Amino acid sequence: KKDEDIDEESIQHDLIQALLRSVAHDSSFACRVAALNSLPLTPTTISYIIERIRDVKAKVRVEAISVIATSSLDLRDLTDEQRVDIVQFGLTERCMETYAATAQLICCHWMKSVRFDPITFLRLLDPPVNEAICEKAARVILAATRDDLDENYTSRKKIPTKEDRGMGVSTSTTLRQLSDNEIYAYKEGVSNIDLALRDDNNGDFSLDVATIFYLRMICENTMESKVLSAYEKAETVGKLLPDIPVLCDILRKHLGLLVVSKFSRDAHSMKEEELAENEEACIFEDNELFICTQLLQICKVADLKEEGSRRAFVSLIREMLCSLETPDDLIECCVRALAVSHDTEVHFIQTISDVLYNVGGKDSLNSDADEKSSSASEIVLEDLRHLRSVSILSVVLESTSEHMASNSVVQSFAGYILPAVTSPNAVVREGGVCCLGKFAILSDEEMLGDFKPLLLKIIGSDAEKMEVRAQAALAASDLALRFESVLEPLQEEEEENEENEKQELCLSSLVYDMMNDNKTALVIIAAEVAAKLLFAGRLRDPHLVARLLMIYFDENFSLTSSTEGDDDVKEVGSPVRLEQILSLFFPAYCVKSTEGRDALLSCIPLILAMINDKITKRRRRKGSSWPTAKMIEYVCSIVDIADSRKQEQQELSENNSHEDTDNITSDEPKE
């Protein structure tokens, strides 16, 4: 009997393994669907089922979600990562069926398991870590309370609008699996007005990350609605939120807790026995930072029309920006909240000028902390002031309109940017160079002569930090898209040379040199800059095209891509991002113009020379061979495809012109 049990277990194990192989690798989507239906849902198999939510076929994706929804596995039995993956992969804007199935899973099954309490559900998704995913889930939960499809919801940029509005979420489409009593309980739980910030007996407010996040979502959802009138929106938000002065007090309290925690943790050296306490302190600080961020966003939808409330809010934001104790992660939210509180851009710019003048001064939020820090080195304080100034200006300049470029206050911002660019601190220089690029784009071409030499010198300086050179290259490329004079060579005299020989600085040659650097990150950024300028028609150098092809087929860049996460792929400097850009660049560059096709054909002998040079240098050591034939075949194939498409377009245009001529002739009256 014991042997029979062992045989039965081994058979069952073999069957499950066969089903897992079919689910993951079977070429037939019908077989994958059948395997999903036959596969038991266990902690071992759940990861394979979640992976099928990313399947290429919609039926497989929907079936995987259906298996999770109909299983006896509780929401809390899933790990945090598994819950997040289901929401992230399921609520995709690319497939209406997958989106609708995931919405039903969340609203009808998961919300039911937490007694229709959205805050309890959001806690399981960890809002401070997965804010964007929690926002998707919260919008679905709120949308399901609508009796009809809301046009505002289906017209959001992240969700494409379809004629049948199949991706829309409403009570009739999403909650049809629930009974009438359950639908009533769902709407009561989701729209519970008791979420409002109310003080306890001590006049204090208790907040947690899920509550404040859902409060922001329900306030934004109310303000974005096209069904409610302005009075109904104000009344609903007024029931949820206290007055602005009270919100400011809550924000001040949580900011104080955050600053005190960071100050006390930085003041003590970390020992082995203190690592656990340090981890708890980091989690506490992340939660307090998240609460402060949510409060700042809530204040933007609150009533700031009353002058007294607006003054109180502006005063607090100014103090936060001026204080060097305010975490850098709050600067962007503070600046954007400050912009909302001003009626005109001119007044906002003037307020920013006052803030920059008082950074680290007496108007800061925590004057005691600033007085304690005054005993530190003046150099460190000056670096902190420069860093805070460029952090504020980077956000301000992103949203400054072009007609404000001639404003004297905006022009005075250069007095805060240039000292940061020339700072001995590399971090300050990096922020200063990034801010300088944004400031230069707003300026006229006449002022370009003041910024162009500085950026080109930084790009060409081998002694400069890699991050600073990369920021300078990105800033120069953006300027080159607007001002073609940036690409013109710049003559600079060598001070150390006794003969005063002139050195020519040219953005094209500097970018090419960066693409041949031994630092991978610098090469990737330079390649992205070159691709942007080539496609825009600013540069027409076959050497740059050849070097881009070498990078595209280099195994070293593809090997580094496998260690990156999804968020890192979107950042500039990511090998995966560059590979995606180049995979689109070469075909599009050929189709765009004849010059692009000629440049690609002209780079073939250059590629052969580069490969020969690399083989010669690496002759003494073993290295991977270059796919020379594959590279040349790739160039010829995309050029042939581009030529054939160009010829088809010409033939189509000629046929259309002949048809138009025939129509005009037929319409002429006969004599």
C-alpha positions as CSV (number, residue, x, y, z in Angstrom):
1,K,0.0,0.0,0.0
2,K,2.9,2.3,0.8
3,D,4.4,1.6,-2.6
4,E,1.0,2.3,-4.3
5,D,0.9,5.8,-2.5
6,I,4.4,6.6,-3.7
7,D,3.5,5.6,-7.3
8,E,0.4,7.7,-7.1
9,E,2.3,10.7,-5.9
10,S,4.9,10.3,-8.6
11,I,2.3,10.0,-11.3
12,Q,0.5,13.1,-10.0
13,H,3.8,15.0,-10.0
14,D,4.6,13.9,-13.5
15,L,1.1,15.0,-14.7
16,I,1.5,18.4,-13.1
17,Q,4.9,18.8,-14.7
18,A,3.5,17.9,-18.1
19,L,0.7,20.4,-17.6
20,L,3.1,23.1,-16.6
21,R,5.2,22.5,-19.7
22,S,2.1,22.7,-21.9
23,V,0.9,25.9,-20.2
24,A,4.3,27.6,-20.7
25,H,5.6,26.2,-24.0
26,D,2.7,24.7,-26.1
27,S,2.5,26.4,-29.5
28,S,-1.3,26.0,-29.6
29,F,-3.3,28.5,-27.5
30,A,-6.1,26.0,-27.3
31,C,-3.8,23.5,-25.6
32,R,-2.6,26.2,-23.2
33,V,-6.2,27.1,-22.3
34,A,-7.0,23.4,-21.7
35,A,-3.9,22.9,-19.6
36,L,-4.9,25.9,-17.5
37,N,-8.3,24.4,-16.9
38,S,-6.8,21.1,-15.8
39,L,-4.0,22.5,-13.7
40,P,-4.7,22.6,-9.9
41,L,-4.1,25.9,-8.3
42,T,-1.4,25.5,-5.6
43,P,1.3,27.7,-4.2
44,T,3.7,25.9,-6.6
45,T,1.6,26.4,-9.8
46,I,0.2,29.9,-9.1
47,S,3.4,31.6,-10.5
48,Y,2.9,29.7,-13.8
49,I,-0.7,30.8,-14.0
50,I,0.1,34.4,-13.3
51,E,2.8,34.3,-16.0
52,R,0.0,33.4,-18.5
53,I,-1.7,36.7,-17.9
54,R,1.1,38.0,-20.2
55,D,0.4,35.5,-22.9
56,V,0.2,36.6,-26.5
57,K,-3.4,35.4,-26.9
58,A,-6.3,37.1,-25.2
59,K,-8.2,33.9,-24.6
60,V,-5.2,32.5,-22.6
61,R,-4.9,35.7,-20.6
62,V,-8.6,35.7,-19.7
63,E,-8.6,32.0,-18.8
64,A,-5.6,32.5,-16.5
65,I,-7.5,35.3,-14.7
66,S,-10.7,33.1,-14.6
67,V,-8.7,30.2,-13.0
68,I,-7.5,32.6,-10.2
69,A,-11.0,34.0,-9.7
70,T,-12.8,30.7,-9.4
71,S,-10.2,29.0,-7.2
72,S,-10.5,28.5,-3.5
73,L,-7.2,30.3,-3.0
74,D,-7.7,33.4,-0.7
75,L,-6.4,36.8,-1.6
76,R,-4.1,36.7,1.5
77,D,-2.6,33.4,0.4
78,L,-0.9,35.2,-2.5
79,T,2.4,36.9,-1.9
80,D,2.7,40.7,-2.2
81,E,4.6,40.3,-5.5
82,Q,1.9,37.9,-6.9
83,R,-0.9,40.3,-6.1
84,V,0.9,43.2,-7.7
85,D,1.8,41.2,-10.8
86,I,-1.9,40.2,-11.3
87,V,-3.1,43.8,-11.1
88,Q,-0.2,45.1,-13.2
89,F,-0.4,42.6,-16.0
90,G,-4.2,42.3,-16.0
91,L,-5.1,46.0,-16.0
92,T,-3.4,46.6,-19.3
93,E,-4.6,49.2,-21.8
94,R,-3.8,47.0,-24.7
95,C,-6.6,44.4,-24.3
96,M,-10.2,45.1,-23.4
97,E,-11.0,41.5,-22.5
98,T,-8.1,41.1,-20.2
99,Y,-8.9,44.5,-18.5
100,A,-12.5,43.6,-18.0
101,A,-11.7,40.1,-16.6
102,T,-9.2,41.6,-14.1
103,A,-11.7,44.3,-13.1
104,Q,-14.2,41.5,-12.3
105,L,-11.5,39.6,-10.3
106,I,-10.8,42.7,-8.2
107,C,-14.3,44.0,-7.7
108,C,-16.3,40.7,-7.4
109,H,-13.8,38.3,-5.8
110,W,-11.0,40.2,-4.0
111,M,-13.2,43.0,-2.7
112,K,-15.7,40.4,-1.5
113,S,-12.9,38.6,0.5
114,V,-12.1,41.8,2.3
115,R,-15.8,42.6,3.1
116,F,-15.9,45.3,0.4
117,D,-13.4,47.5,2.2
118,P,-11.1,49.2,-0.4
119,I,-8.6,50.4,2.2
120,T,-8.0,46.8,3.5
121,F,-7.5,45.7,-0.1
122,L,-5.1,48.5,-0.9
123,R,-3.0,47.7,2.1
124,L,-2.4,44.3,0.6
125,L,-0.9,46.0,-2.5
126,D,1.5,48.3,-0.4
127,P,0.8,51.8,-1.8
128,P,4.1,53.4,-0.9
129,V,6.0,50.8,-3.0
130,N,3.4,50.3,-5.8
131,E,1.6,53.6,-6.1
132,A,1.0,53.4,-9.8
133,I,-0.5,49.9,-9.6
134,C,-2.6,50.9,-6.6
135,E,-3.9,53.8,-8.6
136,K,-5.1,51.5,-11.4
137,A,-6.8,49.3,-8.9
138,A,-8.5,52.2,-7.1
139,R,-9.8,53.7,-10.3
140,V,-11.4,50.3,-11.2
141,I,-12.9,50.0,-7.7
142,L,-14.4,53.5,-7.9
143,A,-15.6,53.1,-11.5
144,A,-17.6,50.0,-10.7
145,T,-19.9,52.1,-8.5
146,R,-21.2,54.0,-11.6
147,D,-24.6,52.9,-12.9
148,D,-23.6,54.0,-16.4
149,L,-20.3,54.2,-18.2
150,D,-18.6,57.5,-17.4
151,E,-17.2,59.3,-20.5
152,N,-14.5,60.8,-18.4
153,Y,-13.2,57.4,-17.4
154,T,-13.2,55.9,-20.9
155,S,-11.4,59.0,-22.3
156,R,-8.4,58.8,-20.0
157,K,-5.1,58.7,-21.8
158,K,-4.0,55.5,-20.2
159,I,-7.1,53.7,-21.4
160,P,-8.0,53.9,-25.1
161,T,-11.5,54.8,-26.0
162,K,-13.3,52.1,-28.1
163,E,-16.6,52.6,-29.9
164,D,-18.3,49.7,-28.0
165,R,-16.7,51.0,-24.8
166,G,-16.0,47.4,-23.8
167,M,-13.1,48.5,-21.5
168,G,-15.4,50.8,-19.5
169,V,-16.2,49.7,-16.0
170,S,-19.6,50.1,-14.4
171,T,-22.0,48.3,-12.1
172,S,-23.9,46.6,-14.9
173,T,-20.7,45.3,-16.6
174,T,-18.4,44.6,-13.7
175,L,-20.6,43.7,-10.7
176,R,-23.0,41.4,-12.5
177,Q,-21.6,38.4,-10.7
178,L,-22.8,39.9,-7.3
179,S,-26.2,39.8,-5.9
180,D,-28.3,42.9,-5.2
181,N,-27.4,42.9,-1.6
182,E,-23.7,42.5,-2.3
183,I,-23.8,45.3,-4.9
184,Y,-25.4,47.5,-2.2
185,A,-22.7,46.6,0.3
186,Y,-20.0,47.2,-2.4
187,K,-21.2,50.7,-3.1
188,E,-21.6,51.5,0.6
189,G,-18.0,50.3,1.3
190,V,-16.4,52.1,-1.6
191,S,-18.3,55.4,-1.1
192,N,-18.1,55.5,2.6
193,I,-17.9,59.1,3.7
194,D,-16.5,58.1,7.1
195,L,-13.2,58.1,5.3
196,A,-13.0,61.8,6.1
197,L,-10.1,63.1,8.1
198,R,-11.6,63.5,11.5
199,D,-9.7,64.2,14.7
200,D,-9.8,62.0,17.8
201,N,-10.5,63.1,21.3
202,N,-7.1,64.7,21.6
203,G,-7.6,66.9,18.5
204,D,-5.1,64.7,16.6
205,F,-5.4,63.0,13.3
206,S,-4.5,59.4,12.7
207,L,-3.4,58.5,9.2
208,D,-2.0,55.4,7.5
209,V,-0.8,55.1,3.9
210,A,-3.8,53.2,2.5
211,T,-6.3,55.6,4.0
212,I,-4.6,58.8,2.8
213,F,-4.0,57.2,-0.6
214,Y,-7.6,56.2,-1.1
215,L,-8.8,59.5,0.2
216,R,-6.8,61.2,-2.6
217,M,-8.1,58.9,-5.2
218,I,-11.7,59.4,-4.2
219,C,-11.2,63.2,-4.2
220,E,-9.6,63.2,-7.6
221,N,-12.3,60.9,-8.9
222,T,-14.9,63.3,-7.7
223,M,-13.2,66.4,-9.2
224,E,-12.7,64.6,-12.6
225,S,-16.3,63.5,-12.9
226,K,-18.3,65.0,-15.8
227,V,-21.6,63.9,-14.2
228,L,-21.4,66.0,-11.0
229,S,-21.9,69.7,-11.0
230,A,-19.4,72.1,-9.6
231,Y,-21.5,72.5,-6.4
232,E,-21.8,68.7,-5.9
233,K,-18.1,68.3,-6.4
234,A,-17.3,71.0,-3.8
235,E,-19.8,69.5,-1.4
236,T,-18.5,66.0,-1.7
237,V,-14.9,67.0,-1.2
238,G,-15.8,69.3,1.6
239,K,-17.3,66.3,3.5
240,L,-14.2,64.3,3.0
241,L,-11.6,67.0,3.8
242,P,-11.1,69.4,6.7
243,D,-10.2,73.1,6.1
244,I,-6.9,74.0,4.5
245,P,-5.4,75.3,7.8
246,V,-6.1,71.9,9.4
247,L,-4.6,70.1,6.4
248,C,-1.5,72.3,6.7
249,D,-1.2,71.3,10.4
250,I,-1.5,67.6,9.5
251,L,1.2,68.0,6.8
252,R,3.4,69.9,9.2
253,K,3.0,67.1,11.8
254,H,4.0,64.3,9.5
255,L,6.8,66.3,8.0
256,G,8.2,66.8,11.5
257,L,8.0,63.1,12.2
258,L,9.9,62.4,9.0
259,V,12.6,65.0,9.6
260,V,13.2,63.9,13.2
261,S,13.4,60.2,12.2
262,K,15.9,60.9,9.4
263,F,18.0,63.2,11.6
264,S,18.2,60.7,14.5
265,R,19.0,57.8,12.1
266,D,21.8,59.8,10.4
267,A,23.2,60.9,13.7
268,H,23.9,57.3,14.9
269,S,26.4,54.9,13.4
270,M,24.9,51.7,12.2
271,K,26.0,48.6,14.2
272,E,25.0,45.0,13.5
273,E,22.5,44.9,16.3
274,E,20.9,48.1,15.0
275,L,20.2,46.9,11.5
276,A,16.7,45.7,12.3
277,E,15.9,49.0,14.0
278,N,17.3,50.8,11.0
279,E,15.1,48.8,8.6
280,E,12.1,49.7,10.7
281,A,13.1,53.3,10.7
282,C,13.4,53.3,6.9
283,I,10.0,51.8,6.5
284,F,8.6,54.4,8.9
285,E,10.3,57.2,6.9
286,D,9.0,55.8,3.6
287,N,5.4,55.8,4.9
288,E,5.7,59.3,6.3
289,L,7.1,60.5,3.0
290,F,4.3,58.9,1.2
291,I,1.7,60.5,3.5
292,C,3.3,63.9,3.0
293,T,3.2,63.4,-0.8
294,Q,-0.5,62.4,-0.7
295,L,-1.4,65.4,1.5
296,L,0.3,67.8,-0.9
297,Q,-1.7,66.3,-3.8
298,I,-4.9,66.4,-1.8
299,C,-4.3,70.1,-1.1
300,K,-4.3,70.7,-4.9
301,V,-7.9,69.5,-5.2
302,A,-9.1,71.3,-2.0
303,D,-10.6,74.7,-2.0
304,L,-7.8,77.3,-2.3
305,K,-10.0,80.1,-3.5
306,E,-10.5,81.6,0.0
307,E,-7.6,84.0,0.5
308,G,-6.9,83.1,4.1
309,S,-6.6,79.4,3.4
310,R,-4.5,80.1,0.3
311,R,-2.1,82.3,2.3
312,A,-1.7,79.6,5.0
313,F,-1.0,77.0,2.4
314,V,1.5,79.1,0.4
315,S,3.3,80.1,3.6
316,L,3.8,76.4,4.6
317,I,5.0,75.4,1.1
318,R,7.5,78.3,1.1
319,E,8.8,77.2,4.5
320,M,9.2,73.6,3.2
321,L,11.1,74.7,0.1
322,C,13.4,77.0,2.0
323,S,14.3,74.5,4.7
324,L,17.3,72.3,3.9
325,E,15.8,69.7,6.2
326,T,12.9,69.0,3.8
327,P,13.6,65.7,1.9
328,D,14.4,66.1,-1.7
329,D,11.7,63.7,-2.7
330,L,9.1,66.3,-1.6
331,I,10.5,69.2,-3.7
332,E,8.6,68.4,-6.9
333,C,5.3,67.9,-5.2
334,C,5.8,71.2,-3.3
335,V,6.6,73.2,-6.4
336,R,3.6,71.8,-8.3
337,A,1.3,72.4,-5.4
338,L,2.6,76.0,-5.1
339,A,1.9,76.5,-8.8
340,V,-1.7,75.5,-8.3
341,S,-2.2,78.0,-5.5
342,H,-1.3,81.0,-7.8
343,D,-3.7,82.5,-10.3
344,T,-1.1,83.7,-12.8
345,E,2.3,82.4,-13.9
346,V,3.9,85.8,-13.2
347,H,2.9,85.6,-9.5
348,F,4.2,82.0,-9.3
349,I,7.5,82.9,-10.8
350,Q,7.9,85.8,-8.3
351,T,7.1,83.5,-5.4
352,I,9.8,81.1,-6.6
353,S,12.3,83.9,-6.8
354,D,11.6,84.8,-3.2
355,V,11.9,81.2,-2.2
356,L,15.3,80.9,-3.9
357,Y,16.5,84.0,-2.2
358,N,15.6,82.5,1.2
359,V,16.8,78.9,0.7
360,G,18.5,77.8,3.9
361,G,17.7,81.2,5.6
362,K,15.5,82.3,8.4
363,D,12.2,81.6,6.6
364,S,12.9,77.8,6.7
365,L,10.5,75.4,8.2
366,N,12.7,74.2,11.1
367,S,14.8,77.1,12.2
368,D,16.3,75.2,15.1
369,A,17.6,72.5,12.8
370,D,19.1,75.1,10.5
371,E,20.8,76.8,13.5
372,K,22.3,73.5,14.6
373,S,23.5,72.9,11.0
374,S,25.0,76.3,10.9
375,S,28.0,75.0,12.9
376,A,28.8,72.7,10.0
377,S,31.2,73.6,7.2
378,E,30.1,76.6,5.2
379,I,31.1,74.7,2.1
380,V,28.7,71.9,2.8
381,L,25.9,74.4,3.5
382,E,26.6,76.3,0.3
383,D,26.5,73.0,-1.7
384,L,23.1,72.2,-0.1
385,R,21.8,75.6,-1.0
386,H,22.9,75.2,-4.6
387,L,21.4,71.7,-4.8
388,R,18.1,72.8,-3.4
389,S,18.0,75.8,-5.7
390,V,18.6,73.8,-8.9
391,S,16.1,71.1,-7.7
392,I,13.4,73.8,-7.4
393,L,14.3,75.4,-10.7
394,S,14.4,72.0,-12.6
395,V,10.7,71.5,-11.8
396,V,9.8,75.2,-12.4
397,L,11.5,75.4,-15.8
398,E,9.8,72.2,-17.0
399,S,6.4,74.0,-16.9
400,T,7.5,77.6,-17.7
401,S,5.8,78.8,-20.8
402,E,7.9,80.2,-23.7
403,H,6.5,83.8,-23.4
404,M,8.0,84.0,-19.9
405,A,11.6,83.7,-21.3
406,S,12.0,87.4,-21.5
407,N,10.8,88.0,-18.0
408,S,13.5,89.6,-15.9
409,V,12.8,87.3,-12.9
410,V,13.2,84.2,-15.1
411,Q,16.5,85.6,-16.5
412,S,17.7,86.1,-13.0
413,F,17.5,82.4,-12.4
414,A,20.9,82.1,-14.2
415,G,22.5,83.5,-11.1
416,Y,21.5,80.4,-9.2
417,I,22.3,77.9,-12.0
418,L,25.8,78.9,-13.1
419,P,27.4,78.7,-9.6
420,A,26.0,75.2,-9.4
421,V,27.5,74.2,-12.7
422,T,31.0,75.4,-11.6
423,S,30.7,73.9,-8.1
424,P,33.5,71.6,-7.0
425,N,30.8,69.1,-5.8
426,A,30.0,66.6,-8.6
427,V,26.4,66.1,-7.4
428,V,25.8,69.8,-7.5
429,R,27.4,70.1,-10.9
430,E,25.2,67.3,-12.3
431,G,22.0,69.0,-11.0
432,G,23.3,72.4,-12.3
433,V,24.0,71.1,-15.8
434,C,20.6,69.4,-16.0
435,C,19.0,72.7,-14.9
436,L,21.1,74.7,-17.3
437,G,19.9,72.7,-20.3
438,K,16.2,73.4,-19.4
439,F,17.0,77.1,-18.9
440,A,18.9,77.4,-22.2
441,I,15.9,76.0,-24.1
442,L,13.8,78.8,-22.9
443,S,16.4,81.4,-23.9
444,D,16.9,83.1,-27.2
445,E,19.6,82.1,-29.7
446,E,21.5,85.2,-28.9
447,M,22.1,84.0,-25.3
448,L,23.2,80.6,-26.6
449,G,26.7,81.8,-26.9
450,D,26.9,82.0,-23.1
451,F,25.9,78.3,-22.5
452,K,27.2,76.4,-25.6
453,P,31.0,76.6,-24.7
454,L,30.3,75.6,-21.1
455,L,28.3,72.5,-22.2
456,L,30.8,71.4,-24.9
457,K,33.7,71.7,-22.5
458,I,32.0,69.5,-19.9
459,I,31.2,66.9,-22.6
460,G,34.8,66.8,-23.8
461,S,36.4,66.8,-20.4
462,D,37.8,63.3,-19.6
463,A,38.4,64.5,-16.0
464,E,34.7,65.2,-15.4
465,K,32.4,62.7,-13.7
466,M,30.5,60.4,-16.1
467,E,27.1,61.6,-14.7
468,V,27.9,65.2,-15.4
469,R,29.1,64.6,-18.9
470,A,26.0,62.5,-19.6
471,Q,23.7,65.3,-18.4
472,A,25.6,67.8,-20.5
473,A,25.3,65.6,-23.6
474,L,21.6,65.3,-23.1
475,A,21.2,69.0,-22.6
476,A,23.2,69.9,-25.7
477,S,21.2,67.4,-27.8
478,D,17.9,69.1,-26.7
479,L,19.4,72.5,-27.6
480,A,20.5,71.2,-31.0
481,L,16.9,70.2,-31.8
482,R,15.9,73.9,-31.4
483,F,19.0,75.8,-32.3
484,E,21.0,74.3,-35.2
485,S,23.9,76.6,-34.4
486,V,24.7,74.3,-31.4
487,L,26.2,71.9,-34.0
488,E,28.6,74.4,-35.4
489,P,32.3,73.9,-34.4
490,L,33.5,76.1,-31.6
491,Q,37.1,77.4,-31.6
492,E,38.7,77.5,-28.2
493,E,42.3,78.6,-27.4
494,E,44.4,76.3,-25.3
495,E,45.8,78.3,-22.4
496,E,48.5,75.8,-21.6
497,N,49.8,75.6,-25.1
498,E,52.6,78.1,-25.6
499,E,51.7,78.5,-29.3
500,N,48.1,79.2,-28.4
501,E,46.8,76.6,-30.8
502,K,43.0,76.5,-31.2
503,Q,41.1,73.4,-30.3
504,E,37.9,72.8,-32.2
505,L,34.9,71.6,-30.1
506,C,32.1,70.1,-32.1
507,L,29.1,68.3,-30.7
508,S,29.2,65.6,-33.4
509,S,32.8,64.6,-32.7
510,L,32.3,64.8,-29.0
511,V,29.3,62.4,-29.2
512,Y,31.3,60.1,-31.4
513,D,34.2,60.1,-28.8
514,M,31.7,59.3,-26.0
515,M,30.4,56.3,-28.1
516,N,33.9,54.9,-28.1
517,D,34.4,55.4,-24.3
518,N,35.1,52.4,-22.1
519,K,32.3,53.2,-19.8
520,T,29.2,51.3,-20.8
521,A,26.6,53.8,-19.4
522,L,28.3,56.7,-21.1
523,V,28.3,54.9,-24.4
524,I,24.6,54.1,-24.1
525,I,23.6,57.7,-23.4
526,A,25.8,58.9,-26.3
527,A,24.2,56.4,-28.6
528,E,20.8,57.6,-27.7
529,V,21.8,61.2,-28.3
530,A,23.3,60.3,-31.7
531,A,20.1,58.4,-32.7
532,K,18.0,61.4,-31.8
533,L,20.0,63.9,-33.7
534,L,20.4,61.7,-36.7
535,F,16.7,60.9,-37.0
536,A,15.9,64.6,-36.5
537,G,18.1,65.4,-39.5
538,R,20.5,67.6,-37.4
539,L,23.5,65.2,-38.0
540,R,24.3,63.3,-41.2
541,D,27.5,61.6,-40.4
542,P,27.9,58.0,-41.6
543,H,30.5,57.4,-38.9
544,L,27.9,57.9,-36.2
545,V,25.5,55.5,-38.0
546,A,28.3,52.9,-38.3
547,R,29.1,53.2,-34.6
548,L,25.4,52.8,-33.7
549,L,25.3,49.6,-35.8
550,M,28.3,48.3,-33.9
551,I,26.7,49.0,-30.6
552,Y,23.4,47.4,-31.8
553,F,25.2,44.1,-32.6
554,D,27.6,44.2,-29.7
555,E,27.0,41.3,-27.3
556,N,28.3,43.2,-24.3
557,F,25.3,45.5,-24.3
558,S,22.7,42.8,-24.7
559,L,24.3,40.8,-21.8
560,T,23.8,43.7,-19.4
561,S,20.1,44.0,-20.2
562,S,18.9,40.9,-18.4
563,T,19.6,42.2,-14.9
564,E,17.3,45.2,-15.2
565,G,13.8,45.6,-13.8
566,D,10.8,47.0,-15.5
567,D,11.2,50.5,-14.0
568,D,14.9,50.7,-15.0
569,V,14.1,49.9,-18.6
570,K,12.3,53.3,-19.0
571,E,15.3,55.3,-17.8
572,V,17.8,57.0,-20.0
573,G,21.0,54.9,-19.9
574,S,19.3,51.5,-19.9
575,P,20.7,49.0,-22.4
576,V,17.2,47.5,-23.0
577,R,15.8,51.0,-23.7
578,L,18.7,51.6,-26.2
579,E,18.1,48.3,-27.9
580,Q,14.4,49.1,-28.3
581,I,15.3,52.5,-29.7
582,L,17.8,51.2,-32.2
583,S,15.5,48.4,-33.4
584,L,13.1,51.1,-34.5
585,F,15.7,53.7,-35.5
586,F,17.4,51.9,-38.4
587,P,14.2,51.0,-40.3
588,A,12.6,54.4,-39.7
589,Y,15.8,56.2,-40.6
590,C,15.8,54.4,-44.0
591,V,12.1,55.0,-44.7
592,K,12.3,58.7,-43.7
593,S,14.6,60.0,-46.4
594,T,17.0,59.1,-49.2
595,E,19.9,60.6,-47.1
596,G,19.2,58.0,-44.4
597,R,19.5,55.1,-46.9
598,D,22.6,56.6,-48.4
599,A,24.1,57.0,-44.9
600,L,23.4,53.4,-44.0
601,L,25.0,52.1,-47.3
602,S,28.0,54.4,-46.8
603,C,28.6,53.0,-43.4
604,I,29.3,49.4,-44.6
605,P,33.0,50.0,-45.3
606,L,33.3,51.9,-42.1
607,I,31.8,48.9,-40.2
608,L,34.4,46.6,-41.8
609,A,37.2,48.9,-40.8
610,M,35.9,49.1,-37.2
611,I,35.6,45.3,-37.0
612,N,39.0,44.8,-38.4
613,D,40.4,47.3,-35.9
614,K,38.8,45.5,-33.0
615,I,40.0,42.1,-34.1
616,T,43.5,43.4,-34.4
617,K,43.5,44.8,-30.9
618,R,42.0,41.6,-29.4
619,R,44.2,39.2,-31.3
620,R,46.1,38.2,-28.2
621,R,43.0,37.5,-26.1
622,K,40.0,35.4,-26.7
623,G,36.8,37.3,-27.6
624,S,33.5,36.8,-29.3
625,S,33.6,37.1,-33.1
626,W,31.5,39.8,-34.8
627,P,28.6,38.8,-37.0
628,T,29.9,40.7,-40.0
629,A,27.8,39.0,-42.6
630,K,24.6,39.4,-40.5
631,M,25.3,43.1,-40.0
632,I,25.8,43.8,-43.7
633,E,22.7,41.6,-44.6
634,Y,20.7,43.6,-42.0
635,V,21.7,46.9,-43.6
636,C,21.0,45.8,-47.1
637,S,17.6,44.3,-46.2
638,I,16.2,47.4,-44.4
639,V,17.5,49.6,-47.3
640,D,15.7,47.3,-49.8
641,I,12.5,47.4,-47.8
642,A,12.7,51.2,-47.6
643,D,13.3,51.5,-51.4
644,S,10.4,49.2,-52.2
645,R,8.0,51.2,-49.9
646,K,9.2,54.4,-51.4
647,Q,8.5,53.1,-54.9
648,E,5.0,51.9,-53.8
649,Q,4.2,55.3,-52.4
650,Q,5.3,57.0,-55.6
651,E,3.2,54.7,-57.7
652,L,0.2,55.2,-55.4
653,S,0.6,59.0,-55.6
654,E,0.9,58.9,-59.4
655,N,-2.3,56.7,-59.7
656,N,-4.1,59.2,-57.4
657,S,-3.0,62.1,-59.5
658,H,-4.2,60.4,-62.7
659,E,-7.5,59.7,-61.1
660,D,-7.9,63.3,-60.0
661,T,-7.0,64.5,-63.5
662,D,-9.6,62.1,-65.0
663,N,-12.3,63.3,-62.6
664,I,-11.6,66.9,-63.4
665,T,-11.7,66.2,-67.2
666,S,-15.0,64.3,-66.8
667,D,-16.5,67.2,-64.8
668,E,-15.7,69.8,-67.5
669,P,-18.8,70.8,-69.6
670,K,-18.8,69.6,-73.2
671,E,-19.0,72.2,-76.0
